[in-house]
Amino acid sequence: MDFKKIDAPVSTSTKNIVEIAEKTGNVYEAVVIIAKFADQINADLRKELYEKLEEFATYTDTLEEIHENREQIEVSKYYERLPKPSLIALEEFLADNIHYYYAKETDSDNSEERL
């Protein structure tokens, strides 16, 4: 998924909590889903950024040399202007583009019977 093409706001805005809670029936479940998806987006964007910055990296043996690389600066500025992962995740959640499921819970009574 290309997170750079999602029409998410760059700054925060007030959202209707009832609209968010309607999707799952519980506001806390919705927040957990959004937070986990935001973590995934953040990891993907960070990995992509580091790969792009690695292309322009120059390695020097001394710390005294200061080297300014314009390409690295431009790439960094581009990623800084992108919407925050939490805002992207919230927009995707509200647009029903996140597919989530609930893991099966283990029954503690059955585990006690096996002992």
C-alpha positions in Angstrom: 0.0 0.0 0.0 1.3 3.4 -0.9 0.8 5.5 2.2 2.1 8.6 0.5 -1.0 8.8 -1.8 -3.5 8.6 1.0 -5.5 11.9 1.4 -4.9 12.2 5.2 -4.6 15.6 6.8 -1.1 16.8 7.8 -2.4 18.4 11.0 -4.7 17.0 13.6 -8.4 17.8 13.7 -11.3 16.8 16.0 -13.0 13.6 15.1 -16.4 12.3 16.2 -15.7 9.5 18.7 -19.1 8.0 18.1 -18.3 7.5 14.4 -15.0 5.8 15.4 -16.7 3.6 18.0 -19.5 2.5 15.6 -17.1 0.4 13.5 -16.2 -2.0 16.3 -18.9 -1.3 18.9 -16.2 -0.3 21.4 -14.0 2.8 21.3 -11.1 1.1 23.0 -11.0 -1.7 20.4 -11.1 0.9 17.6 -8.2 2.8 19.2 -6.1 -0.4 19.5 -6.8 -1.3 15.9 -5.8 2.2 14.7 -2.7 2.2 16.9 -1.5 -1.2 15.7 -2.0 -0.1 12.1 -0.2 3.2 12.7 2.8 1.1 14.1 2.8 -0.9 10.9 2.7 2.2 8.8 5.5 3.8 10.8 7.7 0.7 10.4 7.1 0.6 6.7 7.8 4.4 6.2 10.9 4.2 8.4 12.3 1.2 6.5 11.6 3.0 3.2 13.3 6.2 4.4 16.4 4.4 5.6 16.7 2.5 2.3 16.6 5.8 0.4 19.0 7.5 2.7 21.4 4.6 2.5 21.7 5.2 -1.3 23.2 8.6 -0.7 25.3 7.7 2.3 29.0 8.5 2.3 31.3 7.0 4.9 34.3 8.9 6.2 36.9 7.8 8.7 37.2 11.1 10.6 34.6 12.9 12.6 36.1 16.3 11.7 34.8 16.2 8.2 31.3 17.6 7.8 29.6 16.6 4.6 26.3 18.0 3.6 24.4 15.9 1.1 21.6 17.7 -0.7 19.8 14.6 -1.8 19.6 13.2 1.7 18.2 16.6 2.9 15.5 16.6 0.2 14.5 13.0 0.9 14.3 13.8 4.7 12.2 16.9 4.1 9.8 15.0 1.9 9.2 12.4 4.6 8.8 15.0 7.3 6.0 16.7 5.3 4.0 13.4 5.1 1.0 13.0 7.4 1.8 11.2 10.7 1.2 7.4 10.7 -1.6 7.8 13.3 -3.5 10.2 11.0 -3.1 7.9 8.0 -4.3 4.9 10.1 -7.3 6.9 11.4 -8.3 7.9 7.8 -7.9 4.3 6.6 -10.0 3.0 9.5 -12.8 5.5 8.9 -12.8 4.6 5.2 -13.1 0.8 6.1 -9.8 0.0 4.4 -8.3 -1.8 7.4 -9.0 -5.5 7.6 -8.7 -6.8 11.2 -9.7 -9.9 13.0 -9.9 -11.1 16.6 -7.5 -13.8 17.8 -9.2 -16.8 19.4 -9.1 -16.7 23.1 -7.9 -19.8 24.9 -10.3 -21.2 27.5 -8.5 -21.2 30.9 -10.9 -23.8 32.2 -9.8 -26.4 29.6 -6.2 -25.8 30.4 -6.8 -26.5 34.0 -8.6 -29.8 33.3 -5.6 -31.0 31.3 -3.2 -30.6 34.3 
